[in-house]
């Protein structure tokens, strides 16, 4: 095996890590003409060409006759690169040594992809470098296949020595995952530590640049002490820590925050990053096999199938039978592998739950965090049945219900328009001799109507007319703002609803805005009094009551005057003055007298027809 100075080196890929290794090799005195780099991007290729090495865009040209090949491409394109190189090495007697720095690609996969046409494969080495290799201070984990010789390992060590201060060969390939969490991700841990140290010092008043220089040199000095000192890291920590000092207090804070457990999870194979890598690999394989499965399942026939169809019915049956078996076998094989990948993914997720204590945390949250109310499961169709309103007969009684938009009692045409009881003569209006009153059966104002089942809340009390309902336009609102709203519109008038039977007695006259302006009114159905009497109406009523005795003493009231309706009165559902209320109350008092009683002087009783 030739030495590093005499060997031909080929780099497949010219990224940051490859550029760092090439720069280290050039600085070590390796012949630039023995280094060839294959890079498809012009920017990276020009950057590498500035180092004095040869560049190309062909992988076969770069690695066709090389002794040591470094594959520094992304994992998703590694397979294609390896297969291309393997096919190009078939005429060679001695195969080169292949070093892969692609993360997540195992040696078995690499050796399978690098096979030549005659079944030979190259000696393969996996290397896990870290980013400090960009400045010549890298640390790498290395694992080689069993067929790699000692001379080939020395060649790999010489190549890595140009950028790494430490190159550790591990016994098992699985340990490279541990190296990834330690040296691969380790620089990020120190960067985060320096970041937080600088932020804390800046918050306490130290300038940011000074804090950064102090924190950086602290990490650099601590690392140099670890390299040059023979003491263990534990002893070095104890040397710095003074009892009951600030460093001791800070370390106790780290312990209280489970610093050890955090670092264990970060570097352990059960860390979230490791699970993410495994799940990502499984997802890639599942996607590839799913695509292949779809292609195999929907693959169309070719020339042979069509020729067999033209050969005859027997040949058609045989070809179809054979093709079906072949495709079923291929589909079942891919399906089994796909099921296995799904199973591996589920097992990996379960390991992730165990490693991150997901189940125990969920149980604690359910036990002590409180449970949100869960909807009780309803049988199918129950929710639909609840939404359907039950068709029940509607009763006339409306106590406690909101007022309906229309009345629910239809007025009979033959009902007399009289109050519950005929007005009796008031003592103040009895001017003539009293005649004995004959008892009479007075029918109720309106007989109760039977309840009817209707689809709506309440039927209309009056027949609907076919009037045209004018739709509102944009200029109507403008006219309302300029001229005021139309008081005759139904939406601007008060609705007169009886407080006893909840009957709608129409609307108040236009212009009335308050119940005081409306005054008192009597329901046309039950005869109950409603409304509020204003103070002005009360004063006028009292004045009229005071004037009634004087008028009765000076001039008797004729029956025509008594029969004349008051100007303040209103027919059923319309306002009635308080004077009529007193007349009604007087008639009630007169009914309490016996038939044999008579007035001390002849009085003339006036009746009022309503």
C-alpha positions in Angstrom: 0.0 0.0 0.0 1.6 3.3 -1.0 2.1 6.1 1.5 -0.1 9.2 1.8 2.4 11.3 -0.2 2.4 8.7 -3.1 -1.3 7.8 -3.1 -3.8 9.1 -5.4 -6.7 10.7 -3.5 -10.2 11.3 -4.9 -13.0 13.3 -3.2 -16.5 12.7 -4.3 -18.2 16.0 -3.2 -16.6 19.3 -2.4 -18.5 20.6 0.6 -17.2 22.2 3.8 -15.9 19.0 5.3 -14.2 17.9 2.1 -12.7 21.4 1.7 -11.3 21.3 5.2 -9.7 17.9 4.7 -8.2 19.0 1.3 -6.8 22.2 2.9 -5.2 20.1 5.7 -3.7 17.7 3.2 -2.2 20.5 1.2 -0.8 22.1 4.3 0.8 18.8 5.2 2.7 18.8 1.9 0.7 16.2 -0.1 1.2 16.6 -3.8 -1.7 18.7 -5.2 -1.7 16.8 -8.5 -2.5 13.6 -6.7 -5.8 15.0 -5.4 -8.8 15.1 -7.6 -12.2 16.4 -6.6 -15.6 15.7 -8.3 -18.0 18.6 -7.6 -21.1 19.4 -9.7 -21.5 23.0 -8.5 -19.4 25.6 -10.1 -19.1 27.8 -7.0 -17.7 25.0 -4.9 -15.5 23.7 -7.7 -13.9 27.1 -8.2 -13.3 27.4 -4.5 -11.5 24.1 -4.3 -9.6 24.8 -7.5 -8.1 27.8 -5.8 -6.2 25.3 -3.5 -4.3 24.0 -6.5 -5.9 20.6 -6.8 -7.6 19.0 -9.9 -11.4 19.3 -10.2 -13.9 17.6 -12.4 -17.6 17.0 -12.7 -17.3 13.2 -13.3 -17.2 10.8 -10.4 -15.6 8.1 -12.6 -12.9 10.4 -13.8 -12.0 11.3 -10.2 -12.2 7.9 -8.7 -11.5 5.6 -11.6 -7.8 5.0 -10.7 -7.6 6.4 -7.2 -6.0 4.6 -4.2 -8.1 6.3 -1.5 -11.6 7.6 -2.2 -13.4 9.9 0.3 -17.2 10.0 -0.3 -18.4 13.3 1.1 -21.9 13.6 -0.4 -25.4 13.7 1.2 -26.8 10.4 2.4 -29.6 10.4 -0.2 -27.2 10.4 -3.2 -24.6 8.0 -1.7 -26.2 5.0 -3.3 -26.0 6.3 -6.8 -22.4 7.4 -6.4 -21.3 4.1 -5.0 -23.0 2.1 -7.8 -21.5 4.3 -10.4 -18.0 3.8 -9.0 -18.5 0.0 -8.5 -19.3 -0.4 -12.2 -16.2 1.6 -13.2 -13.9 -0.5 -11.1 -14.7 -3.8 -12.9 -11.5 -3.8 -15.0 -9.2 -3.0 -12.1 -7.3 -5.8 -10.4 -6.9 -4.0 -7.0 -9.8 -2.0 -5.6 -9.3 1.2 -3.7 -10.0 1.9 -0.1 -13.3 3.8 0.3 -13.9 6.2 3.3 -17.4 7.4 3.8 -18.3 10.4 6.0 -22.0 10.2 5.1 -24.1 10.0 8.3 -26.5 7.1 8.8 -25.1 4.8 5.9 -23.9 1.5 7.3 -20.9 -0.5 6.0 -23.2 -3.3 4.8 -25.1 -0.8 2.6 -21.8 0.7 1.3 -20.3 -2.7 0.5 -23.4 -3.8 -1.3 -23.5 -0.7 -3.5 -19.8 -0.8 -4.3 -19.9 -4.3 -5.8 -18.3 -4.7 -9.2 -19.8 -6.7 -12.0 -17.8 -9.8 -11.0 -18.9 -9.6 -7.3 -15.9 -7.9 -5.8 -16.3 -5.0 -3.4 -13.9 -2.4 -2.0 -12.5 -2.2 1.5 -14.7 0.3 3.3 -14.2 2.6 6.3 -16.8 4.8 8.1 -15.6 8.1 9.7 -17.7 10.4 11.9 -15.8 13.8 12.0 -17.0 17.0 13.7 -17.0 20.6 12.8 -13.7 21.6 14.6 -12.0 19.7 11.7 -12.6 22.9 9.7 -9.9 24.6 11.8 -7.7 21.5 12.2 -8.9 20.6 15.7 -11.3 17.9 14.8 -12.1 14.7 16.7 -13.3 11.7 14.6 -14.7 8.2 15.3 -13.6 5.5 12.9 -14.9 2.0 12.2 -13.6 -0.3 9.5 -14.8 -3.6 8.0 -13.0 -6.8 8.8 -11.2 -6.9 5.5 -9.3 -3.6 6.0 -5.6 -4.2 6.5 -3.3 -2.4 9.0 -1.6 -0.6 6.1 -4.9 0.7 4.9 -5.8 1.9 8.5 -2.4 3.7 8.6 -3.3 5.5 5.3 -6.7 6.5 6.7 -5.1 7.8 10.0 -2.6 9.8 8.0 -5.4 11.4 5.9 -7.5 12.2 9.0 -4.5 13.5 10.9 -4.5 16.6 8.6 -7.7 17.8 10.2 -8.2 15.8 13.4 -6.2 15.8 16.6 -7.9 12.6 17.7 -9.0 9.7 15.6 -10.5 6.9 17.7 -11.2 3.5 16.2 -14.2 1.8 17.7 -14.9 -2.0 17.9 -18.6 -1.9 16.9 -20.3 0.1 14.3 -23.1 0.9 16.8 -20.6 2.9 18.8 -20.5 5.5 16.0 -23.9 6.7 17.2 -22.4 7.3 20.6 -19.5 9.2 18.9 -22.1 11.2 17.1 -23.7 12.3 20.4 -20.3 13.0 22.0 -17.9 14.6 19.5 -20.3 15.1 16.6 -22.8 17.1 18.6 -20.4 18.0 21.4 -19.3 21.4 19.8 -22.9 22.5 19.8 -23.1 21.9 23.6 -20.0 24.1 24.2 -21.4 26.7 21.8 -24.7 26.8 23.8 -22.8 27.0 27.1 -20.7 29.9 25.8 -23.8 31.6 24.5 -25.6 31.4 27.9 -22.4 32.5 29.8 -22.1 35.5 27.5 -25.8 36.4 27.9 -25.6 36.1 31.7 -22.5 38.2 31.9 -24.0 40.8 29.6 -27.1 41.0 31.7 -25.0 41.7 34.7 -23.3 44.7 33.0 -20.2 43.2 31.3 -19.8 44.3 27.6 -20.7 41.6 25.1 -17.3 41.4 23.3 -15.4 41.1 26.6 -17.8 38.4 27.8 -17.4 36.5 24.6 -13.5 36.6 24.7 -13.4 35.6 28.3 -15.9 32.7 27.8 -14.1 31.5 24.6 -10.7 31.5 26.3 -12.1 29.8 29.3 -13.4 26.9 27.1 -10.1 26.8 25.2 -8.0 26.8 28.4 -10.1 24.2 30.0 -9.7 21.9 27.0 -6.0 22.4 26.9 -5.8 21.5 30.6 -7.7 18.3 29.9 -5.2 17.5 27.1 -2.0 18.3 28.9 -2.9 17.4 32.5 -2.7 13.8 33.7 -5.5 14.4 36.2 -9.0 13.2 35.5 -11.8 15.6 34.7 -13.3 15.0 38.1 -10.1 15.9 39.9 -9.7 19.0 37.7 -13.2 20.0 38.7 -12.5 19.5 42.4 -9.3 21.6 42.0 -11.4 24.6 40.8 -14.3 24.2 43.2 -13.8 25.8 46.6 -16.0 24.6 49.5 -19.0 26.9 49.9 -17.8 29.1 47.1 -19.6 30.5 44.1 -18.4 27.7 41.9 -19.6 25.1 44.4 -23.0 26.9 44.5 -23.2 26.9 40.7 -22.4 23.2 40.4 -25.1 22.4 43.0 -27.5 24.3 40.8 -26.5 22.1 37.9 -27.1 19.0 40.0 -30.5 20.3 41.1 -31.4 20.8 37.5 -30.4 17.2 36.7 -27.4 18.2 34.6 -26.2 14.7 34.5 -29.5 13.3 33.3 -29.6 16.0 30.6 -26.2 15.0 29.3 -27.0 11.4 29.5 -30.0 11.9 27.3 -28.1 14.0 24.9 -25.3 11.5 24.4 -27.3 8.3 24.8 -28.5 6.2 21.9 -32.0 6.7 23.3 -31.9 10.4 22.8 -34.4 12.3 20.7 -31.8 13.0 18.0 -31.0 9.3 17.7 -34.7 8.3 17.5 -35.2 11.1 14.9 -32.4 9.7 12.8 -33.8 6.1 13.0 -37.3 7.3 12.2 -36.1 9.4 9.3 -34.3 6.4 7.8 -37.3 4.2 8.2 -39.6 6.8 6.7 -37.3 7.1 3.7 -37.3 3.3 3.2 -41.1 3.2 3.6 -41.5 5.9 1.0 -39.3 4.2 -1.5 -40.9 0.8 -1.0 -44.4 2.4 -1.2 -43.4 4.0 -4.5 -42.1 0.7 -5.8 -45.2 -1.1 -4.6 -47.4 1.3 -6.5 -45.3 1.0 -9.6 -45.3 -2.8 -9.5 -49.0 -2.9 -8.8 -50.0 -0.6 -11.7 -47.3 -1.5 -14.1 -48.6 -2.0 -17.7 -47.9 -4.8 -20.0 -45.1 -4.7 -22.5 -44.5 -6.2 -26.0 -44.3 -9.8 -24.7 -47.7 -9.6 -23.1 -49.3 -8.2 -26.2 -47.6 -10.9 -28.3 -48.9 -13.5 -26.0 -52.4 -12.1 -26.3 -52.1 -12.3 -30.1 -51.0 -15.9 -29.9 -54.3 -17.3 -28.8 -56.6 -17.9 -25.9 -54.5 -20.6 -24.4 -51.4 -18.6 -24.5 -53.3 -15.6 -23.1 -54.4 -17.6 -20.1 -50.9 -19.0 -19.5 -49.2 -15.6 -19.7 -51.8 -13.9 -17.5 -51.5 -16.7 -14.9 -47.7 -16.5 -14.9 -47.7 -12.7 -14.8 -50.2 -12.6 -12.0 -48.1 -15.0 -9.9 -44.9 -13.0 -10.6 -46.5 -9.7 -9.7 -48.2 -11.2 -6.7 -44.9 -12.5 -5.4 -43.1 -9.2 -5.9 -46.0 -7.3 -4.3 -46.1 -9.7 -1.3 -42.4 -9.4 -0.8 -42.4 -5.6 -0.9 -45.5 -5.6 1.3 -43.9 -7.8 3.9 -40.8 -5.6 4.0 -43.1 -2.6 4.2 -45.0 -4.1 7.1 -41.7 -4.9 8.8 -40.6 -1.2 8.5 -43.9 -0.1 9.9 -43.4 -2.5 12.8 -39.9 -1.2 13.4 -41.2 2.3 13.4 -43.8 1.4 16.0 -41.2 -0.3 18.2 -38.9 2.7 17.9 -41.7 5.0 18.9 -42.5 2.8 21.9 -38.8 2.9 22.9 -38.9 6.7 22.5 -41.9 6.8 24.9 -40.1 4.7 27.4 -36.9 6.7 27.1 -38.6 10.1 27.4 -41.0 8.7 30.1 -44.0 9.7 28.0 -46.5 7.3 29.5 -45.6 8.1 33.1 -45.8 11.8 32.4 -49.2 11.4 30.8 -50.5 9.4 33.8 -49.3 12.1 36.2 -51.0 14.8 34.1 -54.2 12.9 34.0 -54.0 12.2 37.7 -53.1 15.6 39.0 -53.6 18.0 36.1 -57.3 17.7 36.0 -59.5 16.3 33.3 -61.6 18.3 30.9 -65.2 17.3 30.6 -65.6 14.7 27.9 -68.8 14.4 26.0 -70.7 11.2 26.8 -70.9 8.9 23.8 -74.3 8.9 22.4 -75.7 6.1 20.4 -76.1 6.5 16.7 -79.1 8.6 15.8 -79.7 9.9 19.4 -78.3 13.3 18.6 -80.5 13.6 15.6 -83.5 12.6 17.6 -82.7 15.3 20.2 -82.6 17.9 17.5 -86.1 17.1 16.2 -88.7 19.1 18.1 -91.4 17.0 19.7 -94.7 17.6 18.3 -96.9 18.3 21.3 -100.2 20.1 21.4 -100.0 23.8 22.2 -102.2 25.0 24.9 -103.8 28.4 25.2 -102.3 29.2 28.6 -99.2 31.4 28.0 -98.1 32.3 31.6 -94.3 32.6 31.7 -93.8 32.3 28.0 -92.3 35.2 25.9 -94.8 37.3 24.1 -95.7 35.8 20.6 -95.5 37.9 17.5 -99.2 37.5 16.9 -102.2 36.5 19.0 -103.2 32.9 19.3 -106.9 33.4 20.0 -109.2 33.9 17.0 -112.1 36.3 17.7 -115.6 34.8 17.1 -117.7 37.1 15.0 -120.8 36.7 17.2 -119.1 37.6 20.5 -120.7 40.7 22.1 -118.4 43.6 22.8 -119.3 44.1 26.4 -117.2 43.9 29.6 -117.5 41.1 32.1 -120.3 42.8 34.1 -122.7 45.6 32.9 -121.9 48.9 34.6 -124.1 49.5 37.6 -125.3 53.0 38.5 -122.9 55.0 40.5 -124.2 56.6 43.6 -123.0 59.9 42.2 -125.0 59.5 39.0 -128.2 58.1 40.4 -130.7 61.0 39.9 -134.0 59.1 39.4 -135.9 56.5 41.3 -134.2 53.1 41.3 -136.0 50.3 39.6 -135.4 46.8 40.8 -132.8 45.1 38.8 -133.6 41.8 37.3 -130.9 39.2 37.5 -129.6 38.3 34.1 -127.1 35.8 32.9 -124.3 37.7 31.3 -122.1 35.6 29.0 -118.4 35.9 29.3 -116.7 38.3 27.0 -115.1 35.5 24.8 -115.4 31.8 25.3 -112.1 30.0 25.6 -110.9 28.5 22.3 -109.7 24.9 22.1 -106.0 24.3 21.7 -105.0 23.5 18.2 -101.8 21.9 17.0 -99.9 24.3 14.8 -96.4 24.2 13.3 -95.6 27.7 14.3 -95.5 29.2 17.8 -98.9 30.9 17.5 -101.3 31.5 14.6 -102.2 34.9 13.4 -105.3 36.3 15.0 -106.4 38.1 11.8 -106.5 36.9 8.2 -103.4 37.7 6.2 -103.9 40.1 3.4 -102.2 40.0 0.1 -100.6 43.4 0.5 -97.3 44.0 -1.3 -94.4 44.3 1.2 -92.1 46.9 -0.1 -88.4 46.1 0.2 -86.0 48.6 1.8 -83.6 50.5 -0.4 -80.4 52.2 0.2 -82.0 55.7 0.0 -84.6 54.8 2.6 -82.0 54.8 5.3 -80.6 58.1 4.1 -84.1 59.6 4.2 -84.6 58.3 7.7 -81.5 60.0 8.8 -82.4 63.3 7.2 -86.2 63.4 7.8 -86.6 61.0 10.6 -88.1 57.5 10.6 -91.8 56.9 9.6 -93.8 56.7 12.8 -96.6 54.8 11.0 -94.4 51.8 10.3 -95.1 48.8 12.4 -91.5 48.5 13.6 -91.8 52.1 15.1 -95.0 51.5 17.0 -95.5 49.9 20.4 -97.3 46.5 20.7 -100.1 46.2 23.2 -99.8 42.8 24.9 -102.1 41.9 27.7 -100.3 41.1 30.9 -102.9 38.4 31.9 -103.7 36.4 28.8 -100.7 37.5 26.7 -103.0 38.4 23.8 -101.7 40.9 21.2 -104.2 43.7 21.1 -102.7 45.4 18.1 -100.3 48.4 18.1 -100.4 51.8 19.7 -101.2 54.8 17.6 -98.3 56.4 15.8 -96.2 58.8 17.8 -96.6 57.1 21.1 -93.2 56.1 22.5 -93.7 55.3 26.2 -96.4 53.4 28.2 -97.3 56.7 30.0 -98.2 58.3 26.7 -100.3 55.2 25.8 -102.3 55.3 29.1 -104.5 52.6 30.5 -106.3 50.2 28.1 -108.5 47.2 28.5 -107.8 43.8 26.9 -110.4 42.8 24.3 -110.3 39.2 25.4 -110.2 38.9 29.2 -111.2 42.5 30.0 -108.1 43.1 32.2 -106.7 46.6 32.6 -103.2 47.2 31.3 -100.9 50.1 30.9 -99.6 52.9 33.1 -101.5 56.2 33.7 -99.4 59.3 33.4 -99.4 62.0 36.0 -101.2 64.5 33.7 -104.0 62.0 33.1 -104.3 61.3 36.8 -104.7 65.0 37.5 -107.3 65.5 34.8 -109.2 62.5 36.1 -109.3 63.8 39.6 -110.5 67.2 38.3 -113.3 65.5 36.4 -114.3 63.4 39.5 -114.5 66.6 41.5 -116.7 68.3 38.9 -119.1 65.3 38.7 -120.9 65.9 42.0 -121.4 69.6 41.3 -122.8 68.8 37.9 -125.1 66.2 39.4 -126.5 68.7 41.9 -127.2 71.5 39.5 -128.3 69.6 36.4 -129.2 66.0 36.1 -127.3 64.0 33.5 -129.4 62.6 30.7 -129.2 59.1 29.4 -127.9 60.4 26.1 -125.0 62.1 27.9 -124.3 59.0 29.8 -124.4 56.9 26.7 -122.0 59.2 24.8 -118.5 57.6 24.9 -115.7 59.5 26.4 -113.2 61.1 24.1 -110.5 59.4 26.0 -112.0 55.9 25.7 -111.0 53.4 23.1 -112.7 50.3 21.9 -111.4 46.8 22.7 -107.7 46.9 23.1 -107.6 50.7 23.0 -107.2 53.3 25.7 -110.0 53.9 28.2 -110.1 56.8 30.7 -110.0 56.4 34.4 -113.5 57.9 34.7 -114.9 54.7 33.1 -113.0 52.7 35.6 -114.7 54.5 38.5 -118.1 54.0 36.8 -117.3 50.3 36.6 -116.3 50.2 40.2 -119.5 52.1 41.1 -121.6 49.5 39.3 -119.9 46.7 41.3 -120.8 48.5 44.6 -124.4 48.9 43.4 -124.7 45.1 42.7 -123.9 44.5 46.4 -127.3 46.0 47.4 -130.3 43.8 48.0 -133.4 44.0 45.7 -135.6 45.5 48.5 -133.4 48.4 49.2 -134.1 51.8 47.6 -132.4 55.2 47.5 -133.6 57.9 50.0 -134.5 60.1 47.1 -135.5 59.3 43.5 -132.4 59.0 41.4 -132.2 58.4 37.7 -129.7 55.7 36.7 -127.8 56.1 33.5 -126.6 53.1 31.6 -123.7 52.9 29.3 -123.7 50.8 26.2 -120.3 49.7 25.2 
